[in-house]
């Protein structure tokens, strides 16, 4: 018991373990994630409907979205953005490795007679001979990746982008990092049964890594037949941090906003949204 508790509370090195795929590929958890995506009253897996509508309206104006424009939505989930962009006339490709989300997105596209190319794939392995006018990645998905994964993803963006195309994504800010605190929580059926269909006990340890501007939500799930972990990492950025990463991958940030609905930037913004192009 002592060794189990010590392991549960152990602090790993930043990005030492990576288990994000469990959220999207485990049958039970991915269904619960889809429910959160579709719950318009909370900002958990997706943002609220009002914010999504506002951000799509701004993107339509800023990027002149219309007939024939080619857009790639990395981490498209159940198509909340992809479907709206397709309704504007864009040719949309959505990439996600959650089967539950892609199945739902395809079903809804068929019901609404929308021609969207939904691809069930890990976007870190995505390749295409085509080029896109706009690449989007929404809700700080970029922050869940390790430095090596982010460099790989930016390389994919550059390869897939038209010469005059744009990348539009958001990241967690320094202000968001400063607001996080280290905590330890233990609950029977942690998060109301989110983690497993069978009975379980759950530990949540939140760690902060000041030098790296990284947080970890480490979940330890104890079922009758097994003990397993989920590591949810988040990288936080200053404008200089994100600019440096993009520059190293051959991309140049041209615009900064507080969020993807074009709120003006401020020091206490919880996110930073950026528009980038090839150097």
C-alpha positions as CSV (number, residue, x, y, z in Angstrom):
1,X,0.0,0.0,0.0
2,X,2.8,2.4,0.9
3,X,4.5,1.9,-2.5
4,X,1.2,2.3,-4.3
5,X,0.6,5.6,-2.6
6,X,4.2,6.8,-3.2
7,X,3.8,6.0,-6.9
8,X,0.4,7.8,-7.1
9,X,1.9,10.9,-5.7
10,X,5.2,10.7,-7.6
11,X,6.1,13.7,-9.8
12,X,7.3,12.7,-13.2
13,X,9.6,14.8,-15.4
14,X,7.8,17.1,-17.9
15,X,6.2,15.0,-20.7
16,X,8.0,11.8,-19.3
17,X,4.8,9.8,-19.9
18,X,2.2,10.5,-22.6
19,X,-1.2,8.9,-22.5
20,X,-3.5,11.4,-24.3
21,X,-4.7,8.9,-26.8
22,X,-6.7,7.1,-24.0
23,X,-9.1,10.1,-23.9
24,X,-10.0,9.5,-27.5
25,X,-9.6,5.8,-28.1
26,X,-10.9,4.1,-25.0
27,X,-14.5,3.2,-25.8
28,X,-16.0,4.3,-22.5
29,X,-14.0,7.5,-22.1
30,X,-14.3,8.6,-25.7
31,X,-18.1,8.4,-25.4
32,X,-18.0,10.5,-22.3
33,X,-15.7,13.0,-24.1
34,X,-18.2,13.2,-27.0
35,X,-21.0,14.0,-24.5
36,X,-18.9,16.8,-23.1
37,X,-18.2,18.1,-26.7
38,X,-21.9,18.2,-27.4
39,X,-22.9,19.8,-24.0
40,X,-23.4,23.5,-25.1
41,X,-23.6,24.7,-21.5
42,X,-20.0,24.0,-20.5
43,X,-16.5,24.9,-21.6
44,X,-14.9,21.5,-21.2
45,X,-14.2,19.4,-24.3
46,X,-15.5,22.2,-26.5
47,X,-16.5,25.8,-26.0
48,X,-20.1,26.9,-25.6
49,X,-22.3,27.3,-28.7
50,X,-22.4,31.1,-28.4
51,X,-18.6,31.4,-28.4
52,X,-18.3,28.9,-31.3
53,X,-20.7,30.9,-33.4
54,X,-18.9,34.2,-32.6
55,X,-15.5,32.7,-33.4
56,X,-16.7,31.2,-36.7
57,X,-18.2,34.6,-37.7
58,X,-14.9,36.3,-37.1
59,X,-12.9,33.7,-39.0
60,X,-15.3,34.0,-41.9
61,X,-14.5,37.8,-42.1
62,X,-10.8,37.6,-41.3
63,X,-9.9,34.8,-43.7
64,X,-12.5,35.6,-46.3
65,X,-14.0,32.1,-46.0
66,X,-16.2,31.2,-49.0
67,X,-16.7,28.8,-51.9
68,X,-13.6,26.7,-52.8
69,X,-11.5,27.7,-49.8
70,X,-9.6,24.7,-48.5
71,X,-9.5,24.3,-44.7
72,X,-8.0,21.7,-42.4
73,X,-9.3,21.3,-38.9
74,X,-6.7,19.5,-36.8
75,X,-8.4,17.8,-33.8
76,X,-11.8,18.4,-35.3
77,X,-13.7,16.4,-32.7
78,X,-17.4,16.0,-33.6
79,X,-17.2,18.7,-36.3
80,X,-18.5,21.7,-34.4
81,X,-16.2,24.0,-36.4
82,X,-15.8,22.0,-39.5
83,X,-19.6,21.8,-40.2
84,X,-20.0,25.5,-39.7
85,X,-17.1,26.3,-42.0
86,X,-18.5,23.9,-44.6
87,X,-21.8,25.8,-44.5
88,X,-19.9,28.9,-45.6
89,X,-18.9,27.0,-48.7
90,X,-15.4,25.9,-47.7
91,X,-13.9,22.5,-48.6
92,X,-13.2,21.2,-45.2
93,X,-11.0,18.3,-44.0
94,X,-11.3,17.2,-40.4
95,X,-8.6,15.1,-38.7
96,X,-9.2,13.4,-35.3
97,X,-8.3,10.0,-33.8
98,X,-11.5,9.7,-31.8
99,X,-13.7,7.1,-33.6
100,X,-16.7,8.2,-31.5
101,X,-16.3,11.9,-32.6
102,X,-15.5,11.1,-36.3
103,X,-18.5,8.7,-36.5
104,X,-20.8,11.4,-35.1
105,X,-19.3,14.1,-37.3
106,X,-19.8,12.0,-40.5
107,X,-23.4,11.2,-39.5
108,X,-24.3,14.9,-38.9
109,X,-22.6,15.9,-42.2
110,X,-24.6,13.4,-44.1
111,X,-27.8,14.5,-42.4
112,X,-27.1,18.1,-43.4
113,X,-25.8,17.2,-46.9
114,X,-22.4,18.7,-46.2
115,X,-19.4,17.4,-48.1
116,X,-16.7,17.2,-45.4
117,X,-13.7,14.9,-45.6
118,X,-13.4,13.4,-42.1
119,X,-10.2,11.4,-41.5
120,X,-9.8,9.1,-38.5
121,X,-6.1,9.5,-37.8
122,X,-3.6,10.8,-35.3
123,X,-2.8,14.2,-36.7
124,X,0.8,13.8,-35.8
125,X,0.9,11.2,-38.6
126,X,-1.2,13.1,-41.1
127,X,0.1,13.5,-44.6
128,X,-1.5,14.7,-47.9
129,X,-0.4,15.8,-51.3
130,X,-3.0,18.6,-51.1
131,X,-2.5,22.1,-49.7
132,X,-4.8,24.2,-47.5
133,X,-5.6,27.9,-47.4
134,X,-6.3,27.7,-43.7
135,X,-5.3,25.3,-41.0
136,X,-7.0,25.6,-37.6
137,X,-6.5,23.9,-34.3
138,X,-9.0,25.0,-31.6
139,X,-9.3,24.9,-27.8
140,X,-5.6,24.8,-27.0
141,X,-5.0,21.3,-28.3
142,X,-1.5,22.4,-29.2
143,X,-0.7,22.8,-25.5
144,X,-1.3,19.1,-24.8
145,X,1.7,18.1,-26.9
146,X,5.3,17.7,-25.9
147,X,8.0,20.0,-27.4
148,X,9.0,17.2,-29.9
149,X,5.4,16.6,-30.9
150,X,4.8,20.3,-31.4
151,X,7.8,20.6,-33.6
152,X,6.5,17.7,-35.7
153,X,3.1,19.2,-35.9
154,X,4.4,22.6,-37.0
155,X,6.4,20.8,-39.7
156,X,3.2,19.2,-40.9
157,X,1.4,22.5,-40.9
158,X,4.2,24.1,-43.1
159,X,4.1,21.2,-45.5
160,X,0.3,21.3,-45.9
161,X,0.0,25.0,-46.1
162,X,-0.4,27.0,-49.3
163,X,2.3,29.6,-49.8
164,X,-0.1,32.4,-48.8
165,X,-2.1,30.3,-46.4
166,X,-2.6,30.9,-42.7
167,X,-2.4,28.8,-39.5
168,X,-4.9,29.8,-36.8
169,X,-4.7,28.3,-33.3
170,X,-4.9,29.2,-29.6
171,X,-2.7,28.3,-26.6
172,X,-2.8,28.7,-22.8
173,X,-1.2,31.8,-21.6
174,X,1.2,32.7,-18.8
175,X,-1.7,34.2,-16.8
176,X,-3.5,30.8,-17.0
177,X,-0.4,29.1,-15.7
178,X,-0.1,31.6,-12.8
179,X,-3.7,30.8,-11.8
180,X,-3.1,27.0,-11.5
181,X,-2.2,25.5,-8.1
182,X,-0.9,22.1,-7.1
183,X,-3.6,19.9,-5.6
184,X,-4.3,16.3,-4.6
185,X,-7.9,14.9,-4.8
186,X,-9.2,11.4,-4.0
187,X,-12.7,10.3,-4.8
188,X,-14.8,7.2,-5.3
189,X,-15.8,7.2,-9.0
190,X,-13.8,10.4,-9.6
191,X,-15.6,12.8,-12.0
192,X,-18.9,10.9,-11.7
193,X,-17.9,7.7,-13.4
194,X,-16.0,9.4,-16.3
195,X,-13.0,7.1,-16.3
196,X,-14.6,3.7,-16.3
197,X,-17.9,1.9,-16.6
198,X,-17.0,-0.4,-13.7
199,X,-16.6,0.7,-10.1
200,X,-13.3,2.5,-9.3
201,X,-11.5,4.9,-7.1
202,X,-9.6,7.8,-8.5
203,X,-6.7,10.0,-7.5
204,X,-6.0,13.4,-9.2
205,X,-2.6,15.0,-8.6
206,X,-1.9,18.4,-10.2
207,X,1.7,19.3,-10.5
208,X,3.2,22.6,-11.7
209,X,6.7,22.9,-13.3
210,X,7.7,26.5,-12.9
211,X,10.8,26.6,-15.1
212,X,9.1,24.8,-18.1
213,X,5.6,26.6,-17.7
214,X,4.0,23.2,-17.7
215,X,1.2,21.6,-15.6
216,X,0.3,18.0,-15.2
217,X,-3.1,16.5,-14.2
218,X,-2.1,13.0,-13.2
219,X,-5.1,10.6,-12.8
220,X,-4.6,7.3,-11.1
221,X,-7.6,5.0,-11.6
222,X,-7.9,2.0,-9.3
223,X,-10.3,-0.7,-10.5
224,X,-10.8,-4.2,-9.0
225,X,-8.6,-5.8,-11.7
226,X,-6.0,-3.1,-12.5
227,X,-4.4,0.3,-11.7
228,X,-3.7,2.7,-14.5
229,X,-2.8,6.3,-15.1
230,X,-3.7,9.1,-17.4
231,X,-1.3,12.0,-17.8
232,X,-2.8,15.3,-19.1
233,X,0.0,17.8,-19.8
234,X,-0.5,21.4,-20.6
235,X,2.2,23.8,-21.9
236,X,1.7,27.5,-21.3
237,X,3.1,30.3,-23.4
238,X,4.0,33.9,-23.5
239,X,3.8,35.6,-26.9
240,X,7.6,35.4,-27.2
241,X,7.5,31.6,-26.4
242,X,5.0,30.8,-29.1
243,X,6.7,33.1,-31.6
244,X,10.1,31.3,-31.0
245,X,8.6,27.8,-31.6
246,X,6.9,28.9,-34.8
247,X,10.1,30.7,-36.1
248,X,12.1,27.5,-35.5
249,X,9.7,25.6,-37.7
250,X,9.7,28.1,-40.6
251,X,6.4,29.9,-39.6
252,X,6.0,33.5,-38.7
253,X,3.3,34.8,-36.3
254,X,1.6,37.9,-37.7
255,X,-1.2,38.6,-35.3
256,X,-2.0,38.0,-31.6
257,X,-5.4,37.9,-29.9
258,X,-6.7,36.9,-26.5
259,X,-9.0,34.2,-28.0
260,X,-10.2,32.9,-31.3
261,X,-13.2,35.2,-31.4
262,X,-10.7,38.2,-31.7
263,X,-10.9,39.6,-28.2
264,X,-8.1,42.2,-27.8
265,X,-5.0,40.9,-26.2
266,X,-4.3,41.7,-22.5
267,X,-1.8,40.6,-19.9
268,X,-4.5,38.7,-17.9
269,X,-5.9,36.8,-20.9
270,X,-6.2,33.0,-20.3
271,X,-5.4,32.2,-23.9
272,X,-3.4,33.6,-26.8
273,X,-4.7,33.1,-30.3
274,X,-2.3,33.5,-33.2
275,X,-2.4,33.9,-37.0
276,X,0.8,32.6,-38.7
277,X,2.1,32.2,-42.2
278,X,5.1,30.7,-43.8
279,X,8.3,32.7,-43.5
